Amino acid sequence: MNRHTIASIIAVAGLLVIVLGSLLVVNWHAGDISQIGTEKVGNAVFDDYGFTFLVIGLVMFTAMLGGVFLAKEDEK
């Protein structure tokens, strides 16, 4: 195993710990869906679930960078 493989494994494991930890820590509220408006959804996303929202954004950004890296052709 080379250094890049080990670094990738450590990075993926760290992200997995962060995502699973944030899912376990969040208190998931349940309620009637018809009583929820867009203002309440916006407040919930940025107030109650702010950390989870940021972690998901980080994971999506990392996936985008990985896709660009994999799609890049080698110059010879």
C-alpha positions as protocol buffer text, in pm:
chain_id: "A"
residue {
  index: 1
  type: MET
  ca { x: 0 y: 0 z: 0 }
}
residue {
  index: 2
  type: ASN
  ca { x: 132 y: 341 z: -90 }
}
residue {
  index: 3
  type: ARG
  ca { x: 86 y: 670 z: 96 }
}
residue {
  index: 4
  type: HIS
  ca { x: -206 y: 783 z: -120 }
}
residue {
  index: 5
  type: THR
  ca { x: -406 y: 470 z: -45 }
}
residue {
  index: 6
  type: ILE
  ca { x: -347 y: 500 z: 327 }
}
residue {
  index: 7
  type: ALA
  ca { x: -439 y: 871 z: 324 }
}
residue {
  index: 8
  type: SER
  ca { x: -756 y: 791 z: 129 }
}
residue {
  index: 9
  type: ILE
  ca { x: -858 y: 522 z: 374 }
}
residue {
  index: 10
  type: ILE
  ca { x: -800 y: 757 z: 669 }
}
residue {
  index: 11
  type: ALA
  ca { x: -998 y: 1036 z: 500 }
}
residue {
  index: 12
  type: VAL
  ca { x: -1292 y: 810 z: 420 }
}
residue {
  index: 13
  type: ALA
  ca { x: -1293 y: 667 z: 771 }
}
residue {
  index: 14
  type: GLY
  ca { x: -1288 y: 1018 z: 919 }
}
residue {
  index: 15
  type: LEU
  ca { x: -1579 y: 1132 z: 703 }
}
residue {
  index: 16
  type: LEU
  ca { x: -1772 y: 818 z: 791 }
}
residue {
  index: 17
  type: VAL
  ca { x: -1723 y: 884 z: 1162 }
}
residue {
  index: 18
  type: ILE
  ca { x: -1836 y: 1246 z: 1120 }
}
residue {
  index: 19
  type: VAL
  ca { x: -2147 y: 1153 z: 921 }
}
residue {
  index: 20
  type: LEU
  ca { x: -2251 y: 868 z: 1149 }
}
residue {
  index: 21
  type: GLY
  ca { x: -2180 y: 1077 z: 1457 }
}
residue {
  index: 22
  type: SER
  ca { x: -2392 y: 1364 z: 1331 }
}
residue {
  index: 23
  type: LEU
  ca { x: -2678 y: 1126 z: 1248 }
}
residue {
  index: 24
  type: LEU
  ca { x: -2670 y: 977 z: 1597 }
}
residue {
  index: 25
  type: VAL
  ca { x: -2649 y: 1311 z: 1780 }
}
residue {
  index: 26
  type: VAL
  ca { x: -2938 y: 1488 z: 1604 }
}
residue {
  index: 27
  type: ASN
  ca { x: -3277 y: 1477 z: 1775 }
}
residue {
  index: 28
  type: TRP
  ca { x: -3513 y: 1392 z: 1487 }
}
residue {
  index: 29
  type: HIS
  ca { x: -3849 y: 1564 z: 1533 }
}
residue {
  index: 30
  type: ALA
  ca { x: -4165 y: 1399 z: 1401 }
}
residue {
  index: 31
  type: GLY
  ca { x: -4485 y: 1582 z: 1318 }
}
residue {
  index: 32
  type: ASP
  ca { x: -4771 y: 1624 z: 1076 }
}
residue {
  index: 33
  type: ILE
  ca { x: -4631 y: 1715 z: 735 }
}
residue {
  index: 34
  type: SER
  ca { x: -4929 y: 1935 z: 645 }
}
residue {
  index: 35
  type: GLN
  ca { x: -4849 y: 2179 z: 925 }
}
residue {
  index: 36
  type: ILE
  ca { x: -4494 y: 2247 z: 808 }
}
residue {
  index: 37
  type: GLY
  ca { x: -4433 y: 2553 z: 591 }
}
residue {
  index: 38
  type: THR
  ca { x: -4130 y: 2664 z: 397 }
}
residue {
  index: 39
  type: GLU
  ca { x: -4022 y: 2903 z: 672 }
}
residue {
  index: 40
  type: LYS
  ca { x: -4021 y: 2622 z: 928 }
}
residue {
  index: 41
  type: VAL
  ca { x: -3825 y: 2397 z: 693 }
}
residue {
  index: 42
  type: GLY
  ca { x: -3566 y: 2671 z: 635 }
}
residue {
  index: 43
  type: ASN
  ca { x: -3533 y: 2739 z: 1007 }
}
residue {
  index: 44
  type: ALA
  ca { x: -3498 y: 2367 z: 1080 }
}
residue {
  index: 45
  type: VAL
  ca { x: -3228 y: 2320 z: 815 }
}
residue {
  index: 46
  type: PHE
  ca { x: -3012 y: 2605 z: 939 }
}
residue {
  index: 47
  type: ASP
  ca { x: -3094 y: 2607 z: 1313 }
}
residue {
  index: 48
  type: ASP
  ca { x: -3167 y: 2251 z: 1425 }
}
residue {
  index: 49
  type: TYR
  ca { x: -2976 y: 2058 z: 1158 }
}
residue {
  index: 50
  type: GLY
  ca { x: -2703 y: 2308 z: 1075 }
}
residue {
  index: 51
  type: PHE
  ca { x: -2411 y: 2078 z: 1154 }
}
residue {
  index: 52
  type: THR
  ca { x: -2560 y: 1789 z: 958 }
}
residue {
  index: 53
  type: PHE
  ca { x: -2630 y: 2023 z: 665 }
}
residue {
  index: 54
  type: LEU
  ca { x: -2267 y: 2136 z: 665 }
}
residue {
  index: 55
  type: VAL
  ca { x: -2135 y: 1780 z: 684 }
}
residue {
  index: 56
  type: ILE
  ca { x: -2351 y: 1673 z: 390 }
}
residue {
  index: 57
  type: GLY
  ca { x: -2223 y: 1974 z: 195 }
}
residue {
  index: 58
  type: LEU
  ca { x: -1865 y: 1876 z: 276 }
}
residue {
  index: 59
  type: VAL
  ca { x: -1926 y: 1518 z: 163 }
}
residue {
  index: 60
  type: MET
  ca { x: -2084 y: 1639 z: -163 }
}
residue {
  index: 61
  type: PHE
  ca { x: -1793 y: 1879 z: -224 }
}
residue {
  index: 62
  type: THR
  ca { x: -1543 y: 1599 z: -161 }
}
residue {
  index: 63
  type: ALA
  ca { x: -1731 y: 1372 z: -403 }
}
residue {
  index: 64
  type: MET
  ca { x: -1725 y: 1646 z: -666 }
}
residue {
  index: 65
  type: LEU
  ca { x: -1350 y: 1693 z: -627 }
}
residue {
  index: 66
  type: GLY
  ca { x: -1299 y: 1317 z: -648 }
}
residue {
  index: 67
  type: GLY
  ca { x: -1504 y: 1303 z: -968 }
}
residue {
  index: 68
  type: VAL
  ca { x: -1299 y: 1580 z: -1124 }
}
residue {
  index: 69
  type: PHE
  ca { x: -978 y: 1406 z: -1020 }
}
residue {
  index: 70
  type: LEU
  ca { x: -1093 y: 1075 z: -1168 }
}
residue {
  index: 71
  type: ALA
  ca { x: -1214 y: 1237 z: -1491 }
}
residue {
  index: 72
  type: LYS
  ca { x: -889 y: 1426 z: -1546 }
}
residue {
  index: 73
  type: GLU
  ca { x: -682 y: 1273 z: -1824 }
}
residue {
  index: 74
  type: ASP
  ca { x: -311 y: 1221 z: -1780 }
}
residue {
  index: 75
  type: GLU
  ca { x: -89 y: 1436 z: -1998 }
}
residue {
  index: 76
  type: LYS
  ca { x: 180 y: 1237 z: -2176 }
}
